[in-house]
C-alpha cells in the first residue's frame, strides 16, 4: 500500500462559537512519528479528530481549511472512507467490553470483509504481536477486556486499530493513564509500526519527554496556533520560540 | 438509669422494621392467597386446566382456561412483533438524534403515553381498528397492547443506550463503522442487558393488562379448540378472563379466575428469571 503524507493547510475549527484551531498548517511524513505537543486545551485532540473526521460527531463544530491524506481530500471525502484508512487510539482505553479479546481485534477486518478463517487468525495474531500484547493474551483470546489491566486494555485498543493496517495512525494521549511498563510497550509499537509499515503516525502528547523519546518531528501548538514545527532534535535542543522553551522547561 | 440514647435508637429501629413489614404485607397476602386458591384450582383441574375451555357456569365441573392461555401467548407474541421493533427504533432515534426537535417531541409524547389510562388506548383501537374491521380480533388487541408497551420499553431502552460511554461510539466510528453498525453492534451490544430488560418489562406489563383488551379482543371462549385460527379472529386472554369470571356468582368460574391469576403470576416470574439468567451485565 502507498505511503501517505498527511498535510493540513490553514485549518480553522470552531466548536459552539469558540475558535479552537486558528489557521493551523502542518505536515506529517510517512515512516515517521510526529508528535503534537502542547498544554491542555490547546486544540491538540481537535486537530487529530479533524484528520479522521471524528469531528463530525461533535455537535456545533465547524471546520474550514484543507486536510490531505495522500491524494484524498479528507474534508470532502466520505467520512467512513477516511476513518477506514486511519486508525485511532484514545486517551481512555476503550476495547469493546462486550466482545472477546479476539473479536475486539477481528471486528475491523470483519466489518470491512478483509479476512476470514485462518487468514483472520493470522491477522489478529500479527496485530496483537505488533501491540506487544500477544504473549500475555495468546492463551485467553476468548476472555473479555474487563479481565485485563488498564495498560493491557490500551494495547488491545491499539491492536484493534492496527488490524486494519491503517496508513495513518492517530493517537490521542494514549499513555496518559497507563502504567510505565505498558507505556514503554506502546511507545515501541508505535515506532515499529511507523518504520516497518511506512505508516504516518501522529501522536498527541502533553509531555515533552514522550515527544522527545519517540517522535521524529514535533509540532508545538499553543492556544490553537502552531508555535513551532521541526525535527524533534532541533525543537528539543534549540527551540526557536520562547513559548516552546518555557513549555519544555515545564513552565507553561 | 436507662441510657435514653440507646432506648431511642431501639425504638427507632423497631419502628422502621415494623413499617417495612407493613409495606410488604399486602404483597405477601396477595401472593399467598393467589398461590393457595389458585393452586387448589389448578390441582383440581389437572392438565385440563391448561387445555380445556371453561365448563358451563354453575356446573359441578371446572373445565379450564385453555382459550385464554392460548390467547395470552398469541397476544404476547404478536404484541412483541409489533411493539419491540417500534420501541427499539424509537429509543435509538431518541438517543442518536438527541438534539433534533422530533426527538424531543418523541420524548414528551412517549412519557405522556405512560400517563394515558390504558382503557382509553383500548377505546382508541376499538374506533380505529375494530369498527372498520367489523369484528373483535387478537390483532386489534395486539395493537392496543403494543401501544401500552411502547413507553415502558422505550424509556428503559433509551436509558440503557444513553448509559454507554461516548468513547465506545468514537472507537466504533474510528475503525470505519457506519452509524447503523455503531448503534447495533457496539451500543446495543454493550447495553444488551438494559435493552433486554426493557423488552421483557414491556412484555410482562402487557401480558397482565386487562383494560386495553376490553374493547378489542372480544373474550371469545366458545370457538375453542378449533379457533382462533388466525389473529384476525376474536380470542380470549388470562387477565380478561380473571376480570370477567371473578365478578360472576359461579364458584367454578371464580376458581378458574384464581387459577388464572396464579398462572399469570408464574408466567411473569419466568420472564424475569430468564432475564436474570440470559443477559449478564457487560462489565466495562
Interface residues (C-beta under 8 A of the other chain):
Chain A: X52 X54 X57 X59 X80 X81 X83 X84 X86 X87 X88 X90 X92 X94 X95 X96 X97 X98 X99 X107 X108 X111 X112 X144 X146 X157 X160 X161 X164
Chain B: X99 X165 X167 X168 X169 X170 X171 X172 X173 X174 X175 X176 X177 X178 X181 X185 X186 X189 X190 X192 X282 X283 X284
